[in-house]
């Protein structure tokens, strides 16, 4: 925090103390409008809606014609869940300036919270007719209403209108990026952000989301170039954390670590930075440092279940199963049905030689995620190697029959070959080729020696034509 920010914070704290003392004595204290606004926004941002309501009401005693305090009072009612109060107050008291964009945003939010999206949209459209200033915020709010309904195709044109009016609207840029990813329109997204940059080469927010888009496309060098350009046009913007993530995704773990070391010299690292640090060290085989940095990430964000999972995974790699188990259990407290969490727990049970417990977990995973052939095949291998081939084949056959997973024929072939049942293996391999020829290479990944097998080569020549 800079000295200026510190002074502003200390001044605000003094105002809050004075206001709360006056409130306790049922007195009205005369602050100016800016001071009331600062206090009310502080209370709203810190989930103290009742205090925001009390401050708004006191402000309205002194400034009865203030549209700002009328709106913050309604906003506080919404935060308290008092939707009828918010609606009645806005409709009956907000008579000063119906061209204030916030009136339409707050009133429409009442209807969003009631799931009456049609009325919320109607209010926004009315605002677009009545208002002249800050229309980008109203177009953005309208886009967010459609986003709440999952109507993503309606969201995009509204966001494009928002960004036409204000190309640096951060919330609109973020939502546009996310929505285009949901719609699987990544190249179109890159083209749009490039268009914003062509119109304004100094739009660092557009450069940032272009970098994000290049990451999604796996074009890591271009992503780095975008981030470097951001730093060139505004040296106060620190992009080292983002660069570290790009280098990590590109598999350049040492460069990722170098970026984070440089970042540490100037800024406090965030939880995500420590996670990137840890994952990079883990990829380089330094599990000790990986654990240290995952724990640093947890100290900042102790409720993040994914960090518990990653730390558990690191202990698992060290074969420290007893240490890994409580960590993955901690992750599962919040995300009970995440398949990769359950998979790690099952693998830990296998490491602890608790095979029955592992099998029960895999049964649960398959029930929850039957559309994923990976878990079916992995469970089959465990059954075959620890119990019986017949049970494993039954699991694979059920997966083929119930979920139409043709790749499971090739897993059947692998298991038959491992157990020296070659005729059955060739038959399963042939069935797999008939259903999904391109997936046959997984047999060679499991059993490289089979690639030169004459009968396999003959089957490939027949079904590959």
Steps between C-alpha positions, in 0.01 A plus 500: 500500500642839399526785753214679324280191515595447864398856587168460314436171680578653840271795424221263400543298820464819703181589313360152560571523873334842524197380303456183705531695826234748380276211392531339842390829661214541249657822378542644151857594409568752226743353248528635148360294211839357395566377853161328519559343157839363611351347814199347327710347222738360762209335684353356179837363386559338840163327529367736767173577328314608816768761573480615137123536540537697824762729343282555191201593715707745704641651181149546359400700809772750412484466121137406422533570129806282444442233236825332610376432855159392373675240285735380775201459734326281243826310441531433873143367510590261216809378686281436805260300284227759545400510134152646553645786705759569229239501223248713689763749607638545149161532332348730763800717590731516201346801326801724465684374194358210299797528264731355767621167362535348848124529558432252220788271597394475864128467427561229239716315753194469725326304223810294420505385864134404463589306184270732304749553218239626256415797726869564571572518127200731447637742763845501339351569158304789651824634641665484158223726369507746792872534569780662304812449714683182603290283270786249484422408862136435419583290192743305720232447767259378234766258375547372855126432529510281188818340635312403821249318281770321302392673179856556385422583138296799623790613719756557224328778296423689821863480608615609156272804535645563848854491365410715202399770750786431742780280361673489840203379707680233705190306605374485142838382368512227764145379436554510122812285536325243724185484287687452172691215662172340612374531141830349378572803280864552593633612156210747469584629846860563396378687194270720710770597750742565214239737354483694827878527501509617137271786603702576814848344527521623861196306621694286747186311613438384142866396475456298820197310374670443167782338699242284682355398163839403360553285811174320427617441142834366627683789329723569797763713327231739377348510849838601643540769231162649599597507868836657419322769297274579797811558708648717225199735481453515878803409707293525820299193395670184625431201276768268637244276674309457173823434312593234755171320436552514122853362530370226731229398253759504222713256699780753562505452876832670568384820327179487701704485820727784382194722442367429847838568662506836321141570607589430863751787497225758439170354619348262749413178322137392481373150561488426127865605464606260776302223331680563171831502688413166663383331181810613311730359770298178505542461125874548547502225763561725800214371713631661819473852357169412339357416843641819652330718237169313509496564876573870437202506263282338769608758758344766275199302379435229755151421370623410148430127461712475185816596692433219748464266203826615341687467830353151547611412148854613582517283813359213292784541250740461793313182594408664832149360493417555867579870463312527171170345616381770748582771245291346224222445756517872575459575130203263481321676787400776257503311170365155579441390141806628313630199313871585515478553877334162543750342263793626707341365818451161333864501386610583856299201625681283246830635630387407851400155367133567580379360170139440603462864605656610170258283301201642688619850412538411132146359497383834636705694241349296216148559632566874509702523180388208282546709186878494551665182372829583678364408845330185373823377342711588804264312731513201266881487517488506881245219508693291251838536668376474859195271474377334181509557126136393468379782728713749309360391163146525642567863603630581150207325330256695716677824400476409132135401524377781726703795377614409150874529571667323204848571640425250777536218243869587480533487879339156487762400243783623724374301799453186292855532364641555851329180616616306193151465352614594152197384301268705721744791472500495120119480497469802733759690292302423183175622661674820604627562146146455367369763742784756530810426291690809616503389866701182437830666597409478869581127475854591391528753782423226753682217316762644258604151387159444341569762233713249306270205556422346154135430572449853634665642187274286283187628681620857463553455127147358458312757706720795413405493132 
